[in-house]
């Protein structure tokens, strides 16, 4: 199974970034700097969405997480899957936490992915990952 950011959201980011970039021709110097930085940030987020696909993939030997700098394989033995729910300013947020159990010489790995990274509710992804985990009985 694979999870990636929604294609519609990525297309919307590209459109907003292009719109901001096009608006640079009508702004003053200070506006060009601020709006230019905003356009660059939005286009970098869109590029991340396009290049790091799928963001999370699960198979019989473990879970693969992709980032801009490469990927990381997390084998099922020692992998803990949790959903963390927070509430700030009245808004509820959920994140999927993938944590490897580290030994005395291994600090382990913690990967935190949100709804936007996965393109699905983190609780649903956690249920699917737990169902795929062959080490769970």
C-alpha positions in Angstrom: 0.0 0.0 0.0 1.1 3.5 -0.7 0.2 7.0 0.6 1.1 10.3 -1.1 -0.1 13.9 -1.0 -3.3 14.4 -2.9 -2.8 15.4 -6.5 -5.4 18.2 -6.3 -3.5 19.9 -3.5 -0.2 19.7 -5.3 -1.8 21.2 -8.4 -3.3 24.0 -6.3 0.1 24.7 -4.8 1.6 25.0 -8.3 -1.2 27.3 -9.4 -0.8 29.6 -6.3 3.0 29.6 -6.7 2.7 30.6 -10.3 0.1 33.2 -9.5 2.4 34.8 -6.9 5.4 34.6 -9.3 3.4 36.4 -12.0 2.2 39.1 -9.6 5.9 40.2 -9.1 5.7 42.4 -12.2 3.2 44.8 -10.6 4.8 45.1 -7.2 7.3 47.5 -5.7 10.7 46.4 -4.6 9.8 45.4 -1.0 6.7 43.6 -2.3 8.7 41.7 -4.8 11.0 40.4 -2.1 8.1 39.3 0.2 5.9 37.9 -2.5 8.9 36.3 -4.3 9.9 34.5 -1.1 6.3 33.3 -0.7 6.1 32.1 -4.3 9.4 30.3 -3.8 8.2 28.6 -0.6 5.0 27.4 -2.2 6.8 26.1 -5.3 9.3 24.2 -3.2 6.4 22.5 -1.3 4.9 21.5 -4.6 8.2 20.2 -5.8 8.6 18.1 -2.6 5.1 16.7 -3.2 6.0 15.7 -6.8 9.5 14.4 -6.2 8.9 12.4 -2.9 6.1 10.2 -4.2 4.9 7.9 -2.7 5.6 9.5 0.7 4.9 6.2 2.6 4.8 2.7 1.2 4.3 -0.5 3.2 5.2 -4.0 2.1 5.9 -7.4 3.6 9.4 -6.5 4.8 8.6 -3.1 6.3 7.8 0.5 5.6 9.6 2.9 3.2 9.4 6.6 3.8 10.6 9.0 1.1 11.9 12.5 1.6 13.7 15.0 -0.7 17.1 13.8 0.5 16.3 10.1 -0.1 14.4 7.4 1.6 14.5 5.3 4.7 13.4 1.7 5.2 11.9 0.8 8.5 11.6 -3.0 9.0 8.5 -4.4 10.8 10.4 -5.9 13.7 10.9 -3.1 16.2 8.5 -0.7 14.4 5.9 1.1 16.6 3.0 2.8 14.9 1.1 5.5 16.8 -1.3 8.3 16.1 -0.8 11.4 18.1 -3.7 13.8 18.5 -3.2 17.4 19.6 -5.6 20.3 20.1 -4.4 23.8 19.7 -6.5 26.9 19.4 -9.6 24.7 19.1 -8.2 22.9 16.1 -7.6 19.1 16.3 -4.6 17.7 14.5 -3.5 14.1 14.0 -0.1 12.9 13.1 1.2 9.4 12.3 4.3 8.5 14.3 6.6 5.7 13.1 9.2 4.9 15.8 11.9 2.2 15.7 13.0 0.7 18.9 16.6 1.7 19.5 19.0 -0.3 21.5 21.8 1.0 23.8 23.9 2.0 20.8 21.1 2.8 18.4 19.0 5.9 19.1 16.3 4.7 16.7 14.3 6.7 14.2 11.2 8.8 14.6 9.2 9.7 11.5 6.2 12.0 11.9 3.7 12.4 9.0 0.6 14.5 8.9 -2.6 14.3 6.9 -1.2 16.4 4.1 1.9 14.2 3.7 -0.2 11.0 3.6 -3.3 12.3 1.6 -5.4 10.4 4.1 -6.4 10.4 7.8 -3.4 9.3 9.9 -5.6 7.0 12.0 -6.8 5.2 8.9 -3.2 4.8 7.7 -2.2 3.5 11.1 -4.9 0.9 11.0 -3.8 -0.2 7.6 -0.2 -0.4 8.7 -1.1 -2.5 11.8 -3.1 -4.9 9.6 -0.1 -5.3 7.3 2.4 -5.9 10.1 3.3 -9.6 10.1 4.9 -9.4 13.5 1.6 -8.5 15.2 -0.6 -11.4 16.2 
